[in-house]
């Protein structure tokens, strides 16, 4: 079981982010870093949708 984040821009899925670990502190740091990169890449209309991926 892995937590992944879908990147939605204007309601369309652009990419899926997969963190290396599932620890909450590392997830928080990962999302913080990726959100600044995604806003620079796609603009301010970026949403992250969290889901669980079962392997």
C-alpha positions in Angstrom: 0.0 0.0 0.0 1.5 3.3 -1.1 0.1 6.9 -0.8 0.4 8.7 -4.2 -0.7 12.2 -5.2 -2.3 13.1 -8.5 -1.6 16.6 -9.8 -4.7 18.2 -11.2 -4.5 21.4 -13.3 -7.7 22.9 -14.5 -9.5 19.6 -13.6 -7.2 17.4 -15.7 -4.7 15.0 -14.3 -1.2 16.0 -15.4 1.1 13.6 -13.4 1.3 11.4 -10.4 3.7 12.0 -7.5 5.0 9.0 -5.6 7.0 9.7 -2.4 9.8 7.4 -1.4 8.5 6.7 2.1 5.1 6.9 3.9 6.4 8.6 7.1 4.3 11.6 7.8 7.1 14.1 8.4 8.8 13.1 5.2 5.5 13.2 3.3 5.0 16.8 4.6 8.5 17.8 3.4 8.0 16.1 0.0 4.7 17.8 -0.6 6.1 21.2 0.4 9.0 20.9 -2.0 6.9 19.5 -4.8 4.2 22.1 -4.4 6.6 25.0 -5.1 7.9 23.2 -8.2 4.4 22.5 -9.5 3.2 26.1 -9.0 6.3 27.3 -10.9 5.6 24.8 -13.7 1.8 24.9 -14.0 0.8 28.2 -12.3 -1.5 28.8 -9.3 -4.4 26.5 -10.4 -2.7 23.3 -9.1 -4.5 20.8 -6.8 -3.2 17.6 -5.3 -5.5 14.7 -4.8 -4.2 12.0 -2.4 -5.1 8.4 -3.0 -3.9 5.0 -1.9 -2.3 2.7 -4.5 -2.5 -1.0 -3.7 0.3 -3.1 -5.2 
